[in-house]
Amino acid sequence: MYEAQTYNAILERMLARVPDDVDKREGGIIYDALAPAALAMAKMYLALDFSNELYFADTATGEYLARRTAEHGVNKRAANPAKRLGKFYDGDSALMDVPVGTRFAAEGVAYKVDSRVSTGHYHLVAETVGIVGNQYFGPLLPLDFVPGLAEVELLDIIVPGQEDEADSVLRARFYAAINEKPFGGNVADYLQKVGSLPGVGGVKVFPSWQGGGTVKVTIIDSSFDAPTPGLIDEVQTIIDPTVNGGEGIGYAPIGHEVTIAGVSVLTINVATTLTLRSGYTIGQVEDDIEAAIKAYSKLLRESWGAESGIVFRVAQMESRILGVEGVADVTGTTLNGDAANIELGIEQIPVIGTVILSE
């Protein structure tokens, strides 16, 4: 808006208002007096232009985008800690109970016992928010003394930890909420409410899937993997508790019996023949190729919520393999033994299984 208000343009405009019989040359008193004021005003116009961009949802960022979307009921998802399953054993390798609130740690992340599931089985919550709480599996060391405790094992992810929502994702949710008008249990309402829950990365809604009044909601977790049974149970309880189905106890309206389900996984085994550049061996490129294939798979999983069905394409995967240093050509690629694209079901996501490379 204020692109034309540059330092030179402002200074020339100011000098033009000074009579011509006065010395206006650079280094003169008038010039030296006006130049700092012109610079200050140019900076002011830059700030005004930047402030104007922060007012609109399509250009706002950070806190200002969050404040703009919140005005319309779309709140930014804050980072949340991972909730994990832990098992506790005594010296005889028998499961034992521990006090809620007891703290344990591994690899720089502390976990606190949050709630009891059954004897020796507890939910633990990472004390550090974000994906760091999802990454470690294995033994934990106690930070608090527990009599008789001999071993602690950190297992399943119940609710994945996630980082603060990215501006691009929040902006997309905001546009969807504005354009689709969520209200009273319509599809857009379920997409917004379920999609905003911690640990949920994408949602698909199937109205009347078993007759009138029934709704199926399929979710993918915030790491874009199949959700754990624990996450599915948590979402089910928030939306429509099973024991009170259709009674309007959760977010679902009265009369809607909602079933929360997780995406199913289709394992894709890859085999391909490589032509390598001079001086390279398969051992040198295999890790990079596997990483490229898995990155493509994750990209597809990230788009699952917005797509009616995912297609795992041979050409797209081969182009990523060709981008690996040392690879000259790729031929004879098969997916699950077939040299064709794989069309996944509407509730399926791809996960890479074996990757066999040959020359």
Order of alpha helices (4+ residues) and beta strands (2+ residues): alpha-alpha-alpha-beta-beta-beta-beta-beta-beta-beta-alpha-alpha-beta-beta-alpha-beta-beta-alpha-beta-alpha-beta-beta-beta
